[in-house]
Amino acid sequence: MTLAMCCEVDFFPLTEKPFKLNRVSNIEIEKSWKMLTSTAEITIARNIRDFDCKIVNEIFKRDSKCTIKLGYDNCLYEEFTGYISQVSADFPIKIRLEDEMRILRRIPVNFSAKSAGLKEFISKYIKNYPIDIDADIQLGAVRFSKTTMGEVFDKLQKDMSIYSFIRNGKLTIAKPYSDVNKAHNFDLERNCVDNSLNYLSKEERLIKIVGKSIFGKGKKLEFEFGDDDPKETINWTFTYRDKKDLEAAVKKMYNDRKKDGFDGSFTTFGLDSVNHGEKVNLTSTLYPDRAGTYYVDRVQKSFSKDGYRQNIELGQRAM
């Protein structure tokens, strides 16, 4: 059975009435918990009738809001909400978008404390946007002088391996994987278009975990555990105050990742619609013993005359 692709792109100009497009040349979307700001790009052909009497620069202004919905047979799913960051100067019109982090990262910050909790600090500056964050993460003694929230997020990632991103309409911090238990099902031979997956045994998967914990007025704990000559080193911030608890958590993270399973990505059709942080359940008709459930680290979506596709990058094995 053939399904008809469909899209709806809604624009909310700063000074004009909202309008929508149901025909575009191309849409590209990239979202990941590893990216502070997720992005999208819309390409619009020159001959679209809607723009005959309109000036492009007047209706597609920077920082005006836009939502993208994609699907099949008039069943649409919202895939991206963001703001215009750039518009091409010629045709075809290319409109680049950034998600709601574009607005949040501009918030001015001027903060100093001998001891601060991350959630308490973030809530002081971000008041009208939903937040999903581990309440127990401590920053210790901090000083952010005349800076912006975007620079704070960058510093948290660089210095403490604490990742900040937008997922499902929430500012999410230090929670790369969603709490949702549902897994999307894909068979590598039946409903995957292509893949660049590599199956590794747990002996081939060489990993080191570097765990850190900050508490009180800047007290720090650190513990490393893993393989010699690791191919992947994971830095992670925990919330423990006891060295034994930190050691146990680091070893558990090592064992959780030290499993047989796939690395890489696969390409599938537009449904099920997958978001980063969710789970995918992979099966294979040719290799049934390699079935497994994985978290998703990154999703790239494309919508054009060539079809509606998702490239899904796997994270650690869930089970």
C-alpha positions in Angstrom: 0.0 0.0 0.0 1.3 3.4 -1.0 0.9 6.3 1.5 0.7 9.9 0.3 3.3 12.2 2.0 2.1 15.4 3.4 3.4 18.4 5.3 2.3 21.6 6.9 4.7 24.5 7.7 3.1 27.2 9.8 4.8 30.7 9.9 4.0 33.3 12.6 5.5 36.6 11.2 6.4 39.3 13.7 4.2 41.9 11.9 2.1 39.9 9.4 -0.8 37.5 9.8 0.1 33.8 10.4 0.1 31.6 7.3 0.9 28.1 6.3 2.5 26.2 3.4 1.6 22.7 2.3 4.1 22.5 -0.6 7.9 22.8 -0.1 10.9 21.5 -2.1 12.8 20.1 0.9 12.9 19.9 4.7 15.9 18.8 6.7 15.7 18.4 10.5 18.5 17.4 12.9 17.9 16.8 16.6 20.1 15.3 19.3 20.7 15.5 23.1 24.3 16.2 22.2 23.4 19.4 20.4 22.6 22.5 22.5 20.5 23.8 19.6 18.6 21.5 17.2 18.1 22.8 13.6 15.9 22.6 10.6 16.1 24.0 7.0 13.1 24.5 4.7 13.6 25.0 0.9 10.8 26.7 -1.0 10.7 26.8 -4.8 10.5 30.2 -6.5 7.3 29.4 -8.4 5.1 28.9 -5.3 2.1 31.1 -5.9 1.9 32.3 -2.3 4.9 34.6 -2.8 3.9 36.3 -6.1 2.8 39.5 -4.3 5.0 39.3 -1.1 8.5 40.3 -0.4 10.5 37.5 1.1 12.4 39.6 3.6 9.2 41.1 5.0 7.5 37.8 5.8 10.4 35.6 6.8 12.1 37.8 9.4 14.7 36.5 11.9 13.2 35.3 15.2 9.7 34.8 13.9 8.3 31.5 15.0 7.7 28.4 12.7 6.4 24.9 13.2 6.9 21.9 10.9 4.4 19.0 10.7 5.1 15.9 8.6 3.3 12.7 7.9 1.3 10.5 5.5 -2.3 10.6 4.3 -3.1 13.8 6.1 -2.0 12.4 9.5 0.5 14.9 10.6 3.0 14.9 13.5 4.7 18.1 14.8 8.4 17.5 14.2 10.0 20.9 14.9 9.2 24.1 16.6 11.6 27.0 16.3 12.6 30.4 15.1 14.0 31.7 11.9 17.8 32.2 12.2 18.7 32.9 8.5 17.0 33.4 5.1 18.8 33.0 1.8 19.3 36.1 -0.4 18.3 34.3 -3.6 16.0 31.6 -4.9 15.1 28.9 -4.1 14.3 30.3 -0.7 16.2 28.5 2.1 15.0 29.2 5.6 17.1 28.0 8.5 15.5 27.5 11.9 16.8 26.9 15.4 14.7 25.4 18.1 13.5 27.3 21.2 17.0 27.2 22.7 17.6 30.2 20.3 15.6 32.3 22.7 16.7 30.7 26.0 20.4 31.0 25.4 20.1 34.8 25.1 18.9 35.2 28.7 21.4 37.4 30.6 23.1 35.8 33.6 24.9 37.4 36.5 25.3 35.0 39.4 27.7 34.1 42.2 27.4 31.7 45.1 29.6 29.7 47.4 27.3 26.7 46.8 24.5 26.2 44.3 22.2 23.5 43.1 21.8 23.3 39.3 18.0 23.3 39.3 17.8 26.2 41.8 20.2 28.2 39.6 18.4 27.5 36.3 15.0 28.2 37.7 16.1 31.6 38.9 16.6 32.7 35.2 14.2 30.6 33.2 10.7 31.1 34.7 8.2 30.8 31.8 9.4 27.6 30.2 9.0 24.0 31.3 12.2 22.5 32.9 13.1 18.8 33.3 16.3 18.5 35.4 17.8 16.3 38.1 17.1 18.2 41.3 20.2 16.8 43.1 23.0 18.0 40.8 25.3 20.4 42.7 27.5 23.0 41.1 29.6 23.9 44.2 31.0 27.4 44.2 30.1 29.2 41.0 30.5 32.6 39.4 28.9 33.6 36.1 29.6 37.3 35.6 27.8 39.3 32.9 27.3 36.3 30.6 24.4 34.6 28.9 22.5 31.3 29.5 24.0 29.9 26.3 27.5 30.4 27.6 26.5 28.8 30.9 25.1 25.8 29.0 28.4 25.5 27.0 30.4 25.7 30.2 28.3 23.0 31.9 28.9 20.7 29.0 32.6 21.4 28.6 33.5 21.4 32.3 31.0 18.9 33.8 29.7 16.9 30.9 26.2 18.2 31.7 24.2 18.4 28.4 21.3 20.9 27.9 18.8 20.6 25.1 15.1 21.0 24.1 13.0 17.8 24.0 9.2 17.6 23.7 8.8 21.3 24.6 11.0 21.2 27.7 14.4 22.5 28.6 16.0 19.2 29.6 19.3 19.0 31.4 21.4 16.0 32.4 18.8 13.6 31.2 19.9 12.3 27.7 17.4 9.5 27.7 13.7 9.8 28.1 11.7 8.2 30.9 9.2 6.9 28.4 9.2 3.1 28.3 7.7 2.7 24.8 10.0 1.4 22.1 9.6 1.9 18.4 9.9 -1.4 16.4 12.0 -1.7 13.3 13.1 -4.7 11.3 16.4 -4.2 9.5 15.3 -6.1 6.4 11.6 -5.2 6.2 11.2 -1.5 7.0 14.7 0.0 6.9 15.9 1.6 3.7 19.6 1.5 4.5 22.0 1.1 7.5 25.6 1.7 8.5 25.4 -0.5 11.6 28.4 -2.4 13.0 27.8 -5.3 15.4 30.3 -5.4 18.2 30.8 -8.1 20.9 31.2 -6.8 24.4 34.9 -7.8 24.2 35.4 -5.5 21.2 33.6 -2.6 22.9 36.4 -0.8 24.7 35.1 1.8 27.1 36.3 3.9 30.0 33.9 5.8 32.4 35.2 8.9 34.2 32.7 9.8 36.9 32.7 13.0 38.9 30.5 14.3 41.7 30.3 17.8 43.2 28.5 18.6 46.4 28.5 21.0 49.3 30.8 24.1 48.9 32.8 22.7 46.0 33.7 19.3 47.4 34.6 16.9 44.5 34.9 13.2 44.0 36.3 11.4 41.0 36.6 7.8 39.9 37.7 6.1 36.6 36.9 2.6 35.6 37.2 0.8 32.3 39.3 -0.9 29.6 42.9 -0.1 28.7 43.3 1.8 25.5 39.5 2.6 25.3 37.9 3.6 21.9 35.3 5.6 23.8 35.8 7.6 27.0 32.6 8.8 28.7 32.7 11.7 31.2 29.7 11.9 33.5 28.5 13.9 36.5 26.8 12.1 39.3 25.2 13.3 42.5 26.8 11.1 45.2 28.5 12.3 48.4 30.2 9.0 49.2 33.1 7.6 47.2 31.8 4.0 47.4 28.5 5.1 45.9 30.3 6.9 43.1 32.4 3.9 42.4 29.4 1.6 42.3 27.6 4.0 39.9 30.6 4.2 37.5 31.0 0.4 37.4 27.3 0.0 36.7 27.5 2.5 33.8 30.4 0.6 32.5 28.6 -2.7 32.7 25.4 -1.2 31.1 27.5 -0.1 28.1 29.7 -3.2 27.9 27.3 -5.3 25.9 27.1 -7.0 22.6 25.2 -4.8 20.2 25.1 -2.4 17.2 26.9 0.9 16.8 26.0 3.3 14.0 22.8 4.4 12.4 20.0 3.2 10.1 17.6 4.9 7.7 13.9 4.2 7.7 10.6 5.8 6.5 8.8 8.6 8.3 6.8 6.4 10.6 7.1 5.6 13.4 8.2 9.2 14.2 11.3 8.9 16.4 12.8 11.5 18.7 16.3 11.4 20.3 16.3 10.0 23.8 13.6 7.4 22.9 14.1 3.7 22.5 14.1 1.6 19.3 13.6 -2.2 19.2 15.7 -3.6 16.4 15.1 -7.1 14.9 16.6 -8.8 12.0 15.2 -11.6 9.8 18.7 -12.7 8.8 20.3 -12.4 12.3 17.5 -13.0 14.8 20.1 -13.5 17.7 21.1 -9.8 17.2 17.7 -8.4 18.3 18.0 -5.7 20.9 16.6 -2.4 22.3 18.7 0.8 22.0 18.4 4.4 23.1 18.5 7.0 20.3 21.3 9.7 20.3 20.4 11.6 17.2 17.7 11.8 14.5 18.0 13.4 11.1 14.8 13.8 9.1 14.4 14.6 5.4 11.3 15.3 3.4 11.4 15.9 -0.4 10.3 14.5 -3.7 12.6 11.5 -3.0 10.6 10.6 0.1 10.2 11.0 3.8 13.1 9.5 5.7 14.6 9.3 9.2 18.3 8.5 9.9 18.4 7.2 13.4 21.8 7.1 15.3 21.9 4.6 18.1 23.1 5.2 21.6 23.8 2.7 24.3 21.9 -0.6 24.5 18.9 -0.5 26.8 18.3 -4.2 27.0 
